[in-house]
Amino acid sequence: MQKLTKAQEDLMHLVWQLGECTVGDLREAIKARDGKKPAHSTVSTLILALDERGFVTHKQYGRTFVYRPLLSREEYGRRSLGQLIKNFFGGSPSLAVSQLVEHENLSLKELNALVRKLEEE
């Protein structure tokens, strides 16, 4: 999976939130979130890159393009986590979980829930 830039990932979160959207919809969502409306060309460039990379698809209605996600937020999270484990934990999920327990205050309750989930699968 190709890694997204921070700006592309931020925009992708808005696409997931909105479902189907236009560049104008995305600009309004950014304005509502950040208080400042970005340039049309900036958002167009980012969404085009997401389209070219296979994260979104579009339909054209005259001069308007309506975008929708091709990849779910959950699938992107799974793939990203897999890459993180591969790149930073030598491919060891147990090492990643041990780091969560040590440094992110993963509670015993959360850890037990994780173990139960793994046992079910």
C-alpha distance (Angstrom), angle and dihedral (degrees) to the residues before:
residue distance angle dihedral
M1 . . .
Q2 3.76 . .
K3 3.78 115.7 .
L4 3.79 115.9 -118.8
T5 3.77 123.2 -136.5
K6 3.82 116.5 -116.7
A7 3.82 90.6 -103.8
Q8 3.82 92.3 49.2
E9 3.79 91.6 47.8
D10 3.82 91.4 49.2
L11 3.80 89.9 51.4
M12 3.80 91.3 46.1
H13 3.81 89.8 56.3
L14 3.81 88.2 56.4
V15 3.81 91.6 48.7
W16 3.82 89.3 52.5
Q17 3.79 89.7 48.6
L18 3.80 95.1 48.1
G19 3.80 99.5 36.8
E20 3.79 101.9 -158.7
C21 3.78 113.1 24.2
T22 3.78 146.1 155.8
V23 3.79 128.1 -134.8
G24 3.81 86.5 -100.5
D25 3.81 90.9 54.6
L26 3.79 90.1 50.7
R27 3.80 92.3 48.9
E28 3.82 90.2 51.6
A29 3.82 91.5 48.0
I30 3.81 90.4 51.1
K31 3.80 90.3 48.3
A32 3.82 90.7 50.8
R33 3.81 90.5 48.9
D34 3.81 100.7 39.6
G35 3.80 103.9 21.3
K36 3.79 91.9 -122.7
K37 3.80 128.1 87.3
P38 3.82 113.3 -135.6
A39 3.78 123.1 -137.9
H40 3.80 116.4 -83.5
S41 3.81 90.4 -124.7
T42 3.83 92.0 54.3
V43 3.80 93.6 54.0
S44 3.83 91.5 41.1
T45 3.80 91.1 54.0
L46 3.80 92.6 49.2
I47 3.81 95.6 46.7
L48 3.80 91.0 46.2
A49 3.81 89.5 54.8
L50 3.82 89.6 50.3
D51 3.80 89.4 49.8
E52 3.80 92.9 49.3
R53 3.82 90.9 49.0
G54 3.80 92.8 51.6
F55 3.81 98.7 -111.6
V56 3.81 94.0 115.3
T57 3.77 136.8 18.8
H58 3.77 130.0 -155.9
K59 3.78 144.9 -150.1
Q60 3.77 120.9 -150.7
Y61 3.79 121.9 -136.4
G62 3.79 106.0 -178.0
R63 3.80 105.0 -59.0
T64 3.81 93.6 -18.1
F65 3.78 122.8 94.4
V66 3.80 119.2 -156.8
Y67 3.80 113.7 -158.6
R68 3.79 130.2 -159.3
P69 3.80 132.4 177.0
L70 3.79 119.8 -95.4
L71 3.79 93.3 -172.5
S72 3.80 122.2 51.8
R73 3.79 122.0 -127.2
E74 3.80 88.7 -116.6
E75 3.80 93.8 52.3
Y76 3.80 91.1 48.1
G77 3.81 89.1 50.1
R78 3.81 92.1 50.2
R79 3.79 92.9 49.1
S80 3.80 92.5 45.2
L81 3.78 91.7 49.2
G82 3.80 90.3 49.5
Q83 3.81 90.4 52.6
L84 3.81 91.0 46.7
I85 3.80 91.8 51.8
K86 3.80 91.2 46.6
N87 3.81 95.1 46.8
F88 3.80 101.7 38.7
F89 3.80 106.9 22.9
G90 3.79 101.5 39.4
G91 3.79 91.2 -108.9
S92 3.81 91.6 -60.6
P93 3.81 114.3 133.9
S94 3.81 90.0 -174.2
L95 3.81 90.6 58.0
A96 3.81 89.5 50.4
V97 3.82 91.4 50.2
S98 3.81 91.5 47.2
Q99 3.81 88.6 54.3
L100 3.81 89.4 51.3
V101 3.79 90.5 50.9
E102 3.81 93.0 47.8
H103 3.80 101.7 39.8
E104 3.79 109.1 20.2
N105 3.80 99.0 47.0
L106 3.80 94.7 -116.9
S107 3.79 101.7 -172.1
L108 3.79 124.7 -129.0
K109 3.81 88.0 -115.1
E110 3.83 91.4 54.9
L111 3.79 91.4 45.0
N112 3.83 91.7 50.5
A113 3.82 90.0 49.0
L114 3.80 88.8 52.6
V115 3.81 91.5 49.8
R116 3.83 90.9 49.6
K117 3.79 90.6 50.4
L118 3.80 91.3 50.6
E119 3.80 91.2 48.5
E120 3.81 90.7 52.2
E121 3.79 91.3 54.4
